[in-house]
């Protein structure tokens, strides 16, 4: 029993697409994963600095909010 040519071509095309997608995913992850890790590390360092520094972004927001609340009470 022979496999029809159209079916065989469909199977080959499907396998080729799957292999290409796997290769593309692996090569993209290998290229961009280090960049993503560096960006996350930089963001976390800036975020930590913003939390700990008195004039940092996060703490500055809390200080402004505290000042507004304390002046609104008076």
C-alpha positions as a printed Julia matrix, in Angstrom:
74×3 Matrix{Float64}:
  0.0    0.0    0.0
  1.6    3.23  -1.19
  1.2    6.59   0.51
 -0.29   9.2   -1.83
  2.18  11.87  -2.95
  0.05  14.7   -1.52
 -0.02  13.09   1.92
  3.72  12.46   1.87
  4.4   16.07   0.87
  2.12  17.31   3.63
  3.95  15.24   6.23
  7.34  16.46   4.97
  6.15  20.08   4.98
  4.74  19.71   8.5
  7.98  18.2    9.81
 10.02  20.93   8.1
  7.91  23.63   9.77
  8.23  21.96  13.18
 12.02  21.62  12.81
 12.3   25.25  11.68
 10.17  26.49  14.59
 12.27  24.56  17.1
 15.51  25.86  15.58
 14.15  29.42  15.48
 13.05  29.26  19.12
 16.39  27.9   20.31
 18.47  30.39  18.34
 16.3   33.33  19.42
 16.42  32.26  23.07
 20.2   31.86  22.9
 20.55  35.35  21.45
 18.11  37.28  23.62
 18.15  35.47  26.98
 21.44  37.1   28.11
 20.14  40.53  27.07
 16.91  39.97  28.94
 18.76  38.84  32.06
 21.0   41.92  31.95
 18.0   44.22  31.53
 16.19  42.56  34.43
 19.29  42.86  36.62
 19.63  46.55  35.76
 15.94  47.17  36.44
 16.08  45.4   39.79
 19.18  47.36  40.8
 17.44  50.63  39.92
 14.26  49.52  41.66
 16.18  48.53  44.79
 17.95  51.87  44.72
 14.61  53.61  44.41
 13.29  51.78  47.43
 16.29  52.37  49.66
 17.37  55.9   48.79
 15.53  58.71  50.53
 15.23  60.67  47.29
 14.63  57.59  45.14
 11.58  57.25  42.95
  9.57  54.9   45.13
 10.51  56.37  48.47
 10.05  59.87  47.03
  6.48  58.99  46.13
  5.82  57.72  49.63
  7.41  60.82  51.15
  5.25  63.07  48.96
  2.15  61.09  49.88
  3.0   61.26  53.58
  3.56  65.02  53.33
  0.24  65.54  51.54
 -1.61  63.46  54.11
 -0.02  65.25  57.04
 -0.79  68.69  55.57
 -4.34  67.64  54.75
 -4.94  66.62  58.37
 -3.98  70.08  59.62
